[in-house]
Amino acid sequence: MKLKLFFFTLVFCSFIQRAQVSNQSINYNTDQTGLVSFGDIDQVDGVSQFTFEAWVKVDAWQENSTIFIKRTDNSNKIGIQLGNQSNGQLFFMVSSGGNAYQSANTSLKDGKWHHVALVYDGYESLPNDRVTAYVDGVSVSNFHTGTIPTTSPNTSANFELGNNFTGNIDEVRIWNVALTQAQLDYKNTINKIHPLYDNLLNYWKIDKTAINTIYDVKGTINGLITGNAVKQVVTDNPIFKYRIVSAYVRPNFYQLGSVKGEYLRNNNDIVFLTAAPYANGELFFENPINDATFTNATHLVSFSGRNGVADINAAGSLNSGKHLMRLATGGIPKFTFSAWVYIDTWVEGSTIVSVKLDDNNKIGIELGNSGTNELLFQVANGTNTYVSANTSITTGVWNHIALVFDGTQVTPTNRIKGYINASQVVTSNMGVFPTLSPNINENMILGTAFDGKLDEVNVTNLALSSGNINSIKNKGIVIDSWNETFTRAYLKFDDASSPGKDSQTWKIYYDQIVNAFDGYDGVEYRIGFIGGDWEAMIGNSAARTNFANNINNLLSQYPTINGIDLDFEWCTNNTCWNNYNSAITTINNVIPSMVTFSATLHPLYYNINISAVSALDFISSQSYGPSAQRFPRAEFINNVTTFLNHGVPKEKLVMGLPFYGVRTVASGGALAYANFIATYPNLDPSLDVVDINGVSMTFNGQETIAYKSNHVVEQDLAGVMAWDSATDIDYDQTLNLLRAVNSKMNANVEIPISIDDSLLLKSLSYDKPSKVKYLELVSWPNPSNNTFSIKLRNAKNTDKVNIEVFDTLGKLVHKAKFNWNEDYKFGKRLERGGYIVTVSQYRSSQNIRIVKY
């Protein structure tokens, strides 16, 4: 593990890296020395059906070079070979006991990417029908030579890619069936929901290549790169391209478990919609981090029947930070504060909780007259207003105390309520109670001048009922209901190592999302800014700058965040659009260039200027709602045209898909796609309109989602986003909408290749066909800042040992021979970085990874 971390520090910590997977290929240089060999792949030996397919680009036509070959001799082979250059001739070969192949003239000599496939079906009665050749999904054929056999040759020859070939090879697959023309899914990668996934034998995406090894992401046959062949990013294949598949995640729904890990992992861009701007450019989070700082207070493991409590003396307090009992736009109409309270000494004027600017703008629970055990429940917004309650609570006993505010109540005296042990207390009122909490952003202080203990402190953005409070009193906060997802802070004091920890923060849920990808790579995590006082913020130059700086600070503080998304709905006049343009360019000038920065617009509200378009990495189009007219296929196509005509480059346009429905005629009435499936468990995928409880509802079924996704591919756009992940059904269900997206564009989030000091790579012999054998090696020290030593362990013979050292680009940097019993030293002149060492002796070889620091 230490080596793994050290290696990544050396290579990657000097810059921020985009997390999404790039499409890679193998590039074979013009010297024709490059080769990828896999040893003997016996799954294609002596079989009656198989399909080989790959993407190929020929840079220089070399007659008799092969795209792939498995050959003992000309009479026993399978492969695709380049023939006459003048007509782009290819030979599609399946020979067993006699030279046999199909010839086809193709367009491969044009230097562009083409998909080629050899489909073999020995069950066909006519020999000439047993090999079908495809180029770009179209069957091609000129003539046949020899008799195509009923079974493929049984040979122990190595399976090789790119023998004497010059150009690029990508996305290589071997199937154990004869695919039909319709089954050649060559515009997309393959994932486990593919209907023929079980028939896929081997799958080399090339992306999974560690220096000189190509990894099989379906089977177990890895290939070794030798000679002048290297991994290369594909930038010039408009048909087969990795695209953005973006999921928007809302905190409330995620907390309830509506978005599961398997669902997330079939997206490659996760936008966690949890933040908003204040008017001054500060950042507001739906679940702020309100860890409490102890001052003259201590943590007790247990006290008087409760585990984990905060003990505060009269000179102490807990500071739990800002952003509570309010919104980004100002005061909030509802909230509840509750806590378990143990009073050691009744100190008149002390507070259990206080959020205070001054006496006329504050929230709190204050201890009043000790003679009557008076409590003051305060919510003051402009004038000093509170309710007073003479209670039965006494010192030396735990009591559960709650302040409930509901500014929506018509009768002012019903807006502030106090509860002791889940029972409402009789109060007297002081002042006219407000409809909103005060628009202040002050720290929540627990225990000002207070002498006692606190436990289970929580703040909720709802006016809880007596029953809700009683539930919290008895079992604490357990996120198993919609109401509990509105909990904004929860201090349990149970963790002795971090006693003031807030257990209900955006960061906790963000980390859970990141952890859902543990063991995977190919995803970006971004924070979505939605709503808040965005229009006031973008309209003020200082606030825009403050907002940009605060975003930059957020990215610096949390390096796993790969980017941000702005979802400000919407500007309706030129002044607002000009301000929005300025905000976008200001942010772009402040944040690092490798941070992904996007904005979400609407087909009716999209008037950012070219400078703003240029500043954004991509733009998402909300091509859905709020009315049903946004949902049809034709409207989707029109929306694409609208954004392209506005000047949004196609490589920056991400089109939105609705994973919900609305009323067909009247506005409103939004309903999650999951509700459609609950009503119609066997919903016809072709339907886009159904009745729900007698109301006509418009949505997008699987076929329309697939159609729209395919249109994005055909137009070569950046990708798609869906609103939203919580409204779909689970990914393992057949009618899931994300599966329809993935049928046209996969997210390509996959298990990464581990980097450690004992990586075993698939090796092979080049002198004659043989099965793979491994050498047993010992190397030390590793890592090293000087030289390395290596020797054979349990040597099988006394032949000389060959050693080759490759850098991270696959370049040979050291080559030598040493004796079978020698402790060979090398590496003094190597620069800092990671290397693959290939050691071979006769028919055996082994690879190890070393790090020079």
N, C-alpha and C positions, 0 to 999 in steps of 0.2 A: 504493500500500500504506500509506503514511503517513497519508493521509486516511482510509482504511478503519479503521485502528487508532484514530486520533484520534476519529472519530465514535463508535465503540463505547465509548471511554473516557468520553466526555461523557454518553452515554445510559445505559450499563449498569453502570458500575463502582461506583455508589453502593449497589448491593444485589446479593445473590445471586439469580440468575434460574433458575427451573426450566427445564430444557433440553428437555423433551418438547414436541412441537408441540401447540398448542391448535387446536381446530376453529374456524375463522373464517367469517363470512358478511359479505355486504354489506347494510348497513342503509340503507334509503331513508326519509328524513324525510317528515313529513306535508305539507311545502310542495311536494312533487312535482317538485322541481327536480333530484333525483338521477338519474344515468344512468351506465351503463357501456357504452361503445361500442368495437367491435373493428374498425371498417372493414369492408371487403367480404370476408366469408368465402366464397370461391367454391367450396369443396368441397361445399356444399349446393345449388349452382346446377345445374339441369338434370340432376338425378340421379333414379333410380327408387326409391332406398331411403335412409332416414336415420332416426335416433332422436335426439330431444332429451330430456334428463331433468335434473331439478334438485329440490332441496329448497326449499320455499317456505313462508313464514309471512306471512299477510296481517294487518297491524295495522289498517288502515282501508280498507274496500272502495271502490275508485275505479273506477267503470264505465268501460270502454274503455281502462283502463290495461293494459299488457302485461307478462307475465313475461319473454318474449323476443319479438323481432320482427325480421324482415328484409323490408322492404316498400318497393316503389316506389309502389304505389297499392293500392286494395282488390282489384283484379283480379290482382295479382301480389305475393304475399306468402306467408311462412310464419311461424307464431307461435302463442303461447297468449295469449289476451286474456280479461280479466275482463268478464263480462256482468252480468246482473241480480243484484243483491245478495241479494234475498229467498231465492233458492234456490241461492246460491253458484255461479251459472252460469259455465262456462268455455267459450271457443270455441277449438277446436284446428284451426288454419287451414293449408291447403295450397292455394293458388290460383295458377293459371297461365292468364291470359286470361279469367278469370271468377271472381267471388267464390264461394268454396267452403270449407266448414268443417263440423266436427262439433261439436255442442253437448252439454254434459253438466252436470247438476246435481251439485254436489260439497259437501264439508264444509269447504272452505277458509275460509269466513267465521267459523269458530270461534276464530280467533286462535292456532291451534296449528300446529306444523310438519307439513307433508304433502309427500309425494313425488309429483311430477307427471311424466308422460312422454307425449310425442307420438311415436308410431311410424308412420312412413309407408312404405308398400309399394306402389309403382305397378305392380308385377307382378300384383297381384290383379285378376282379371277384372271383378269388380263394383266400381264406383266407391265405394259405401258401405263396402266392406271395406278401402279403401286407407289409411284413417286409423284407428288404434286409440288410444284415450285411456286412460291409467291414472292412478289416484290411489291412492297407498299400495299399489301392486302389484295393484290390482283394476281390471279393465276397466270403464269407465263410458261411457254414451252415452244421449242423449235423442232427437235427430233430426239429420238432415243437411240442409245447404243447398248447392245447386249441385252441380256434378260434380267430384269430386276427380280431378285429372289423373293421367296415367301417369308424368309427370316433374315435378319441382319447377320453379318459375319460374326463369328465367335473368335475374338482376337484379344490378346493381352497388350496391345499397343497403347501408347499414351494418347490420351485425348488432348488435343492442342488447339489453341486459338492463335491465329495470325502468323502462321508459318510463312516466312519470306514476304509477309504482307507489309504494305505501307499505307497508313491511314489510321482510322479509329474504329474501335468495336465497343459496343455498349449494350446493356440490357439483354444478357444472354440467358436463354431458358431451354431446358430440355423437359419434355413431357413424355409420359408413357402411353399416350394415346395419339391417334392421328386426328389432329384438330381440323375442323371444318373452316371454311373461309370466314364464316360469321364468328367463330370462336377465337380467331386471331386478334387478341385484344392488345394491339401493338401501340396504341396511343396513350396507354396508362400503365402504371406499374401494377403488380399483383399483390393483393393481401389475402388474408385467410378467409374472407367472405366470398372470394371468387368461387363460382360454382364448380370449377374443376381444380380447386386448390390441391385436393388429395392426389391428383394425377400429375402434379408438378414435381418432377424428380430433383432437378437442380436449378438454382436461380442465382446467377451472378449479376448483381446490379452494378458492380464495379465501384459503387460508392463505398462499399465495405472493403476497402483495400488499405492494408497497413504496409506502406513502403513497397514491399515486393511480393505481397500476397493478396490474391483476390478471394474474398470469402463467399461461400455458398450460404445464402440466407434461408434456403429451404432444406437442402440436404446437408451433407457433411464433407463434400469434396471441395477442398480449397485448392486454388491454383497458384503456382509460383511464377513470378515475372522474372525473366532473364534477358540479358542483352539490352539493346537500346529501346526499351519500351517503358513508358511512364504513365502514371495516372494523370488525366487532364480534364478540367471542367468543360462541360459542353455548353456552349453559348450560341450555337448556330443551328439548332434543330428546333424549328418552330412547331413541329407536330408532336414530338415527344418531349415534354417539358414539365418540370416540377412546378407546381403552382401553390398559391396560398390557400389554405383551408382554415378559415378563421372562426373561432368559437367565442361568443360573448357569454360571460359567466356573471350572473347577478348573485351577490353575497347571500341574500335570504334563501334563495333556492338551493344554492350550494350547501348551506348549513343543514338544510333538510334532507340532503342526500339525493336531490333530484338530478344531479349531474355526477355520474360515476366515472371512475378512472378509465375504464375501457372506452367509454364515450370520448373522454378528453383526448385519449391517445390516438384517436383517428382524426385529430385536427393538428395542425402544426403552428398555429398562431392563437394563443390564449389571451383574451382581453378580459381582465378582471375589473368589472365596472364598480369601482369602490370609492372613487375620489371625485372631488368637485372644487372649483375655486371660490374663495371669498372675493368680495369686491376689491379688496386691496391686494389680491394676488397670493395670499396665503393658501395653503392646501387644507382642505377639509376632507376627512375620511368618514365613511359611513360607520365604520367601527374603529374609532381612533385608538391609538396605543396609550392607555392611561395607567401605566405601571406607577405605583405609588412609591414616593421617596420618603423614607423614615427620618424624622428629626426628633430627637429626644423621645423616641419610641422604640419598642423592642418587639421581636417576634417570639411568641410562646408556642411551643409544640402542642400543648393542650392546656386548657384551663376550664375548670368547673363544668366538665362534661362536653366541652366543644374542642375539636382538634384544629389547630392552626388558627391563632387569633393575633390581632395587633394590640399591644399594650401601650397606651398613650398616657403620659403624665401631663400635668397642667401646663407645663412649659413646652410640650411637644405637639406634633401634628404629623399628618401624612399628606403630602402633596401629590395629587393624582392627575395633574395636568389639565389641559383645556379641551374644548370642542364638545363638551357634554351638555345635554338638556338644551340644545339649540340645533339649527340647521345652518348650512352655508349662507343662506339668504337672510338669516336673522333668527328671531325667536321661533319656538316650536309650540304647536297648540296642545300637545299632550306629552306627558312623561310621568314616570314613577321612579322614585328613589326608595330603596329599602335596605335594611341592614339589621343584623343581630347586634344588640347594644347591651353592654354590662357597665353600669355606672358605679365607680368606686366611691367618688365623692361628688355630691351635687354642687356644681359650681354655676351659680346664676350668671347668665350671659354667655356661657360657653356654648359651642355649637358642635353638634354631631357631624353635620355637613354644612359647607358654606361655599357658594359660588357668588362672589360679591364684587361689584364695582364701587357701590356706595349704598347707603341705607335705602335709597329709592330704586335701586337696580340690583336685585340679589335673589338668590334662591337658598333656602337653608332650613335646618331644623335646630332650634335653639332651646336650651334649658332655661325656663323662666323661674317663677316663684317656687322656692323649695318647699314652702309650707303646703302648697297644693299640688306639688309635683307637675307644675305647668310645663307644657311643651308648646312652642310657637312654630307653626308650619308656614314658611314664608315663600311667596312668589311675588316679587315686586318689580313692576315694569313701568317706571316713571314716577310712581308714588309708593310709599311704604305701606304695603298691604300684606296681611297675614291672617291666619286663624289661630286662636288660642284655645288650648284644651287642658283642663285639669284632669290628670290621669291617676291611675292606681299604681303606676310603676314605682318601684323603690330601688334604692341602691342595693348592690350586692346580689342582684338577680339578673339573669339573661332575659331580655325582652326583644321581640321582633317589632321594629318600628318602620312605618312606611309613610311617605308623602306622595300623594297622588294629585296631579294637576290635569284638568280637562277644560281648556279654554273654549271648547265647542259647546259647552253647556249654555243654554239660553239664560237660565237663572244664575246671575253672578255668584251667589253664595254657594252654589253647587260646584264651583270650579276648583276649589282647594279642599282636599280631604286628608285627615290624618287617621292612621290605623295603628293600633297596638295589638300585637299577636293576631293579626288578620281581622280584627274587629274595629269598625269605624268608631272613632271617639266623638263625643259631643263637643262642638266647638262654638266659640263666639267669634264674630267676624270683625276685622278692622280694615276699612277701606273698601273700594270697589275693585273687584278682582279682574285682572286683565284677561284678554283672549289669547295672548301669546306670552311665552316666557320672555324675560328681558333679552334684548339684543346685545349681549355682552359675551366676551370670550376670555373669561378669567379662569384661573386654576380652580379645580374642585379640591378644597381643603377638608380633610377629615380630622375632626377633633381639635378645633381651635380652643385653647384654654380648657380643654376637656380632660377629665381624669377618669379613665376607665378603659374598656376593651371594645373592640369592634370585630365583627366577623361577617362573611358572606355579604359584602357590599355590592349592590348592583344598581345600574341605571338602565331603564327601558324607555323607549320612545312610544309608549302606549300608556293610557290611563287604565291601569289594571283594576279588575274587580276584586272584591273580597275573596272570592274563590281562587282567583289567580294568585293573589298574595299569599293565601294559605298554602297553596301548592309550593310556591317558592320557599316559604317558611319551613315546610316539612322536608322538602327534597332538594332544595337549591335550584339552580338553573340547569336544566337538561334540555338540550335543543331537540325536542321531539314534537313540537307544535309550531304553527305559524307565528303565534304571539311571541314565543321565546326567541325567534330570529330577530326581533326588534331590540334585544338586549344590546346595549352599547358599551357597557363596561361591567366587569364582573371580577371582583377581588375576593378570592377565597382564602388567602393567607395560608395555604396548605403546603407550599413549597418552601422549605427552610432555606434552600440555597438562593431563592429569589422570592422573599416573602411578600413583596408588593406587586407581584406579577398580575397583570390584567389578563384574564383567560378568555376574553372575547374581543379580539383585535383583528383588523384586516390582515395583519402580517401572519397571524396564526393560520388563517384560512388560505392565504396566498401560499404559505409554505406547504400546506396540505396539497394544494394543486400541483406545486412543483414536485412534491414527493410522489405524486401519482405517476410521474415520469421517471422515477428512480429505476435505473437500469436501462433507460431508453435515451436516445438522442434524436435531434432533428426538430426541436420545437422552440418557439420564442414565447416568453412570458411578458405581457405588457400590462400596464395600468391604464384603465379607461377613465377619463374625466367626463362626467355626464352631469349636465344641469348646473346647480349652484348659482352663484351670482355672476354668471359668465359674461352677460352683456355689459354689466357695469365694469367688470375687470378689463375686458378688451377695449373699452372706451376710454381707458386712462393709461397714458404712456408709462407712468411709474408703476402702476399695478401690473401691466403687461410684463415689464422687466422683472418685477418681483416674482411674478408667477413663473417666468422662465427660469430664474435663478433657483426658485424652490424646487422646480422639477429636476433641475440639474443636481441639486443637493440630494434629492430623493434617489436618483440614479447612482450617485456616488456612495450613498449610505447602504444601498441594497443592490450589490452588483449582479444579482441574478435577474434583475429586471432588465429586459432587453429593449424596452421601448414604451411608448405612450400612444394613446388614441384620444382625440378630441371628439366628443359627441355633444355639440352645442346646438340645440334645436330651437328655432332656426332664425337666421337673419331675414328680415322682411323689407329692408330698405338699404339704400346705397351707403349711408353713413355706417350702419352696422357691418356691412360687408367690407368696407374699407378698414374698419377697426379689426375685423377678423383677419384680414390679410396681414395687417401689422402685427397682430398677435402671433400668427403662424411664423412669419419671418423672424420675429424677435426670438421665439423659442428655438427656431432652427439655428440661429446665430450663437446660441448659448450652449445647447446640449451637444455632446460628442457626435461626430459625423456618423459613427457606426451604430448609433441608437436608432431603432426603427420608429419613425414618426408618421402617423397617419391622421386623417380627419374623416369623419363620417358625414356625408351630405345626403341630399334628397333630390330626386328628379325634378322637383319644383323649386328647390332651394339649394343652389349650387354655385352661386356667382362669386367664387373666389377668383382672384386674378392670376395671371400666368406666373408671377413671382411666387405666389403662395403655392401654386401647383408644383413649381420647381422645387420648393423647399420641402415638400412632403415626399416621403418614400412611396406612399400609395394613398389612394382615395377610395373609400367604401361608399357605394351607392345604396341607400335605403330604398331599394326597388320593391317595396311592399308597403301597403297601408299609407295612411290610416283608413283609406277607403278601399273597397273591393276592386276599383278600376285599376289598381296597381298590380294585381295578381296575375292577369293572363299572360300567356307566352308572348303575344304580339307586343304588349306594353313593355315587357322586359327587353325585347329587341329594340324598341324605340328608346328606352332609357339608355341602353348602351350607346346608341347613336347620339343621343343628347350630350352625354359626357364626352364622347370623342370629338364631337363638333365644337364643344366648349374649349377644347385644347388639352384635355387630360390624355396623356399618352396611354396607349393600350397596355403597356407594361406596368402602368401605375393604377389601373382600374380594377377594383375588386367589387364584384356585383353581389348585391344582397338577395338572399332567399328567405321567404317566409316559412317558419316552422310553426305557424299559427294560422288562424282564420278569422274573418270578420263577417258581419252581416252582409248579404248580397245586395240588399236595397238600401236600408237605412244605415247611418254611420254608427260606429261603436260596436259593442258586443263582442270584443275580441275573445277568442277561445283557443286554448293551446291545442296543438295537433294531438297531443296525448288524450285530450277529451274526445276528439273525433274517433280515435281508436277504441276508447272505452265504450263509446256508443256503437261503433261498428267494428268489432274485433277482426272481421274478415273483409275489411274495406278494400274495394276494388282500386288498385294502384292508379288506374287511368282517370279516376274521378277527381274533379276539382270543385264540385258543388254538391252538398248534401243537406238534408233537413236535420236540424237538431232541435228537438222539442217543438216541432212545428214551425221553426224559423229557418229560412234558407241561409246557409252559411257558405262563403267562398273561401277556399284555401288552395294549397298546392299539394297534390298527391305525389307519390313516388315518381310517376312517369314524367310529370311536369318538372319536378326538381331535377331529374336526370336530363331532361331536354334542355333546361336552362344551363345546367352545368356543362353540357356538351357544347352549347352555343359559346360559352366562355372559352372552351378549348379551341373551337373552330375559329374564333375571332382572335385567338392568341392573347387573351387578357391575363391579368396577373393572378386572378383566382376568384374565390367566392367567400362570402361571410353569411352567416345565418342568424336570424333573430327568432328565438335564441336557443341555447343549448338545453335549457330547462323545460322547454315546451315540447321537445321531441320525446319519443319513447326510448327505452333502453336499446343500446346498440346491438345486443344479441337477439332482438326481435326482428322478424323478417320485414315488417313494414316500416322499420326505422328510416327516417328521411336522410340522415347522414350517410347511411349505406348507399342511398341513391346518388348522393354527391360523389362518394368514393368510387362508385362504379365508373365514373368518368375522370376523376382526379383523386388519387390517394394522397394522404398526408405525408407518407413516407417517414413516419416516426418509428424508429426501430431500435432493437437491442444493439448497443454500440460494441465495438471491438475493444476489449480490455487492453491496456498497456501495462505490462508487468515484466518481470525479469525472467520469465520462464515460458514465454509465448511459443507454442509448438505450431509450426507452419507446415502445411502439406508439402512434401518434398518428393523428388522422383529421379530416375536415372535417365540420362540422355544417350548413353552409348548403345543400349539395346532395350527392348521392351522388358519391363520387370515390375513386380509389385513393389510398393514403397517400403523402405526400411529406415529406421531412425538410429542415429548415433546417440550415444550417451555422453554428454559433455559436462565439464566442470569449468566455471569461469569465476575469476576473482581479481581485484575487488570490483564490485559493481553496485552503485556508480563509482567512478574514479576521477580524480583530477590530474592523473598522470598517465600511467600505463595500465593495460589489462593483461591478465594471464589466462590461457585457455589450454585444456588438455582433454584427451579422450579418457573416458572411464570404461573399463572392461572392453578394451579394444579387441576386435574379432580377427584382425590380420595385421600385417606389418607394412601395408602399403603406405605411401606418402599421403598426407592429409592436406587438402586444399582449403584455404580460407579466403573469403571475400567479404568486404565490409561495405555496406551501402548507407548513404545518408538518407534524410527524410524525403528527398526528392527522387530516390531510387538510383542516384548516381554512385557508381563504383569508385570508392575513395582509397581502397587498400586491397591488395591481392598478393598472396604468397603461398608457399608450401612449407610444411614442417613434418618432422618425424612422428610416427605413431605414438612413441613413448616420451615425447618432448613436452615440457611446459613452455608453450609458445607465448612470448610477450609481444604486444603491439599497442598502438594507439597514442603514442607520445605526441604525434603531430596532428592528431584529430582536434578539430575545434569543438567548442561546447555544443552539446545537443544530443539527440537520440540517434542510434544507429542499429541496423540489423546486421548480424554477423551470420553468414552462411558457411557452414563447415561440411565438407563432403569427403568421403573415402570410398572409392570403388562405387558400389551400388547404394550406399547409405549416405544420408545427409541429415543435417539438423540446423535449425535456426534459433538464435537467441537474440535478445534485445539488450543493448548496453546504453549507458548514459555517461557522457563526459561532461564534467562541470568545472 
